[in-house]
Amino acid sequence: MSTKRTRSREGLGQRTRRTLSLAAIAAGLNVVLSYAVSLYTDQFRAGFEGGVQALFAQSWETVPLSVLIALACVVVFNKVLPRTHFRHKILPAELPVKIDAAVQRRVGRGDSVAGRQIRMLESEQGSDDLIVFLPGLGLDAEDFRTLMDLMPHVHCIAVTMYGFGTDEADDPDYTPISLETHLHLLLELVLGRIRAKHPKKRLTVVGFSAGADYMLLVPERETDRVQSLRIYHTVLLDPNVNNTTTVLSARLGRMDPGRGPAHLNSLSDGAGDDDFQFLATYVARICRKNLAHLTRHAAEVAAEWDTPNTETFFKRLRLLESSVGKVTCVFSNSYRHLCGELAKGEAEAAPHFPSRGHFELLSPEVLRPFIDPQHRHRD
């Protein structure tokens, strides 16, 4: 039996058990409430005096009220209580499974990727909305699990970019690849296949940090391909803007991966208060990852933003805006020195500054208003 069919039957079984549970609860409440209400009526006294038969006959007069109360309880179970208790599951996504030989022929020279995997987490729902989450440099899909748990009404997929899973850290088959190959895999194996599998869904892509950079960089490489994805909304969380924002990638890109994970502590040497907290948090999140992957990727990302001005950022932002439906930019406290330039920049996307730290942009209270379909008023 296929995995897809198994998951479908599991979902059907969960819905059936949930429906039967609610029906049993409603039936029980109907009986209990009928007798409870009848305690205060003349019908109960008549039933008590006339015997069991009279009791059952007269108690039916209280049924309409109890039915209404039972129906209200069903509504509470369906609408108020978290649905995650009944049917919401986050599982490894079914696709893409493997990188095939055809993809291998189209990636950069020296990058061996055939037969490897790109891992994802998925909460599959019947929603018309589909949100794809792209993590920061060296991070993974787990960073979005809490947010996905809180949005069971939305179909979500969180991506772990090639080579950045903890399971791949010591796998010799996952050698470092170029930024160009990462971007090609993102377009073809991730976004391309997701769109092909869900052609009618309203697609939102959320990129965090380097994940936001990917969305700014791909239109320069393959504009037509990005347009064919029909992305409804793109949310950029702390994308790089110039060489003042590449704090992590510039430092990490200069490190020697051969010195081991302990050397990551030097990333925060000489950093100011805001940068120290940000870098220390990053170290805790990437210390179990493949350092060779991290350093190469970081150096190539930093090179894309090796300019002191914001002209390159706005050029890329305008190209992205012309390739997708809508773009939203959200910046943390570390971009305070750029507030003026970002606010008056020549682009349609007005920047948002929620006065939060870098990783706090991933918190549900900050991010949900920008992506949750229940907050569609922001469109």
N, C-alpha and C positions, 0 to 999 in steps of 0.2 A: 504493500500500500504506500502511495506517495506521501511525502511529508505534508504537502498542501492539503491532501484529502484528510489526513490524520488531524491536522490542526482545525480543519473545518468541522469535523465530527466532534472534536473536543469543544469547539465553540458552541455547537448545537447542544451538546450535553449540558454545558454550563447554563445555557439559556433555559433548557427544559427544567433542570433542577431549580433554577431561580423562580421560574413561573409556578412550579408545583409548590414551592415553599410559600410563595405569596398567597396562592390559592388556599393552602392549609391554614395559614394565619388568618386570612379573611373569613374562612368558614368557622374557625374557632371563635373569633371575635363576634361573629354573627350570633352564634348560640349563646355565648356568655352574656353579651350585651342584651339580647332579647330577654333573658331571665332577670338580669340585673335591673333593667328598666321596669319590668313587670312587677318588681317588688313594691313599687310605689304607686301601683294602679289598683283600681277597684277590680279589674279583671283578675289580678293575682289572687285577691281574696276570694273571688267567686270560684276561681280554679281550685284553690286550696279546699274550699268547702265542698265543691262538687266532685272532687277526685282528680285523678291523674288525667282522665280524658278531657275534662273541662279545662284543666291547666294548659294542655297542649293546644287545645282549640282556641283559647282566648289569647295565648301568648303570641299568636301569629299577628295580632294587631300591632305589635311593637316592631315587627320585622322591618318596615320601611325606614324607621329611624336607625336601626342597627346596621342595615345595609349601607346607608349613607355614611355612617361612621366607619364601617369596614372599608368602603371605597376610598375614603379620605386617608386611611392607613396605608392602602396600596399606593396612593399617590406619594405619600411621604417616603415609602420604601423605594419608589422609582426615581423621584426627583430630588429629595433632600439628602438621604443617606448616600455616602460615596459609593459609586458604582464599582470602584475597584475591588470592593469586598466580594462582588459577585462574579465578575467575568473578565476584569482587566488583567492582561498578562503582557509582560515584555519579554520577548524571546529573541534568540539569534535570528536575524533575517535570512530568508531563503536564498536571496540573490544579492550580488553576484556570488557564485560558488567558487569559480576558479578563473584565473587569467589564462586565456587560451593562446595558441600559437599565432593566430591572426592578429591579436593585440600586440604580441611580442614583436611582430614585424613592423609595427607602426610607432614604437617607442624609441627613445634615444639610444644611440650606439653605446654599448657597454653596459646597458641596464638589462639584467636578466630577471624577468618577472613571470615567465610562463609557468603555469602549474601552481603558482602561489594564490593566496586569497586576500580579499579585502573584507574584513569583518564588520558587521553592523548589528544593531539592536533595533527591533521593530515592535511597535504596538499596533497590531492590525485591527482596524475598525471599518465600519461601513460608511465612514464620514466622507463628505465631498471634498474635505480639505486634507492635504497631505503636507506635512512639514518635515524637511530634511535638515538635520543639524550637522555642521562641520566643525570639528574641534580645533583648539589652538595647537601651536607647535609642540609636537611630541605628546599631546594629550590624546584622549580616546572617547569612545561613545559613552562610557560610564558617567562622564560629567553631565550628561543630560538625562540620566535615569530618573532622578527626582522630579524634574519638570515633566517628563513623560507620564510619570505616575499620577501627576495632578491634572492631566488633561486626557482622561480616558475617552472623551468624546471626539478626539482628533486622532487621525492616523499619523503616527510619527515614526521616523527612521533616523537613528543616530549612527554616524559613520566613524570608524577607526581607520585613519589613513594608512596606506601601505607601510608595513614595518614598524608601526608605533604601538602595537599591542604588547602587553606584558608577556604573552605566550610566544611572541616572535623575538623577544630580546636576545635570547641565546641560540636562536635558530640560524645555522650557517647558510640556509637557503635564502634568507631574507637579507641580502646585502644592500647597502645604501644605493639609492637611485637619485637621479637628478630631479630638480624642481619641475622641469619640463615634462618628465615622465609622470610625476605625481599629478600634474594638471591634466594630462591626457587621460590617465586612469580615472580621475574624477569625472571628466566629461563623458567618457565612453562607458566605463564599467559601473559607475555609481549613478550619476544623474541621468545618463542616457537610458540605462536599463530600467531605472525606476519610472521614468516617463513612459517608456514603451509598455511597461506592465500596467500602468495606471494612466492611460491617455486622457481620461476625462476629468481627473481630479484637479482641484485648484492647488497648484504647487507653490509652496513657500520655502525658500532656502535661507537658513540662519547660519551665518559664519561668525565664529568667535576668534578674534586675534588673527593668527595665520589663516584660519578658516575663512575669515572675512577677506584677507588678502587674495586668497584663491579666486574669489568671485570678482575681484577687481582686475585680476591678471588674465583670466581665461578669455574675456572678449577680445583682448589684443591678439591672442593666438588663433582663436576660432570663433569669430563673430557670428557667422551663420549657424554654427553648431549650437551656440548659446541661445540664439533666437528660436531655433527649432524646438527647444525644450519648453517653450511657452511658460516661463516662470512668472507667476502672478505677483509675487512679492519677494524681495530680497532684503534681509535685515543684516546689517554689518555692525558687529559689536567690537569696538576698539580696533578698527583696521589700522595698519600703519599709514602714516601721512607723509613723513619725511625722515631724515636720519636722526631726528630728536626723539622719535617714538620707537626706534628699533633697539630699545634698551636690552631686552633679553637676547634677541637673535644676533645682534652685533657681538655681545660678549660671549655667547655660547658658540658662535661660529669661529671664534679665535681659540677655543679650547682644544687641548690635545686629548682625544678620546682614550688614548692608551694609558692615561694616568688614572683611570678608574672613576667610579661614581663619587668617591670621597672628594675628588677635586672639584665637584660641582659647587661645593660650599664657597669657593673663591668667586663665584658669580656675583655675590653681593658685596665684595670688597670695595670700600670707598663709595658705596651708594648712599644717596640721601634717604630720609625717613620713608617717603612714599615708595621709592624704588626698592629699598631694602625689604619692605614687607612683601611687595609684589614678587621680587626675585626669590625670596625665601620660600614663598608659597609654591612657586614654580619648581624649585629644587625638590620639594617634598613630593611633587606630582610626577616628576620625570626621572627620579633617581633609579627606578627599576626598568627603565627603557634602554634601548640600544643606543649607546652614546655615539657610535659612528654615524648612525642615521641622524641623530639630533644635530651633531656639529655640521655635517654637510648641508642638511636642510636649512639650518639657521643661517649659515653663511650665504646661501643662495637667496634666501628671503631678504636678508639685510641688503644685499647688493641691488635688489629691485627698488630700494628706497634710499639710495645713497645720494641724496640731494638735500640742501638746507631749506628749500622752499616747498610750497604746497601745489605748485603748478602740475606736477606729474600726477598727484593724487586726484585733482579735479578733472584732469583730462581723462583718467581712467574711470572716474565716477560717472562722467557724462557719457562715456561709451557704454558703461554698464546700464545706465538709465535708458539708453536707446535700444538696449538688447532685451530688457525685461519689462514687466508691467509697472513696477513701483520699487523704489529703493528707500530704505530707512537707515539712517546712521545714528548709532548710540555710542557716546564717548564717556569714559570714566574720568575720575579726578586727575589722573596723570596727564590729561590733555588740556589742563586749565590754561597753560601758556599759549595754547593755540585757539582758544575760544573765539577771539576776535576774527582771525583769519578764516576759521571754519564757518562762522556764522555769516560772513559776507561773501563766501565763495560762490562762484558761478556754476551752480548746479540746482536741480529741482529739489533734491533731498535736503530738507531743513534738518540740521543736526540737533540731537537731543542730548542734554547733559543732566542726567539724573543724580549727580553728586554722589557717586558710589565708587568703590574701588574696582580694579580690573576684574577680579573674579566674582565680585558681587553682581556684575552684569548678567551672570548666569542664574541668579536667584529668581525664583518664580515671581516674586512681587515686582521685580524690575522688568523681566522679559515678557511675562504673559500678556500684559496690556498691548504689546506690539504685535503679538502673533496669534493669540487665542481668538478663534472666530466669534466667541461670545463678546469680544470687545471690538466688533467690526466698525464702531463709530470712529476709530482712528484712521480709517481709510479715507 
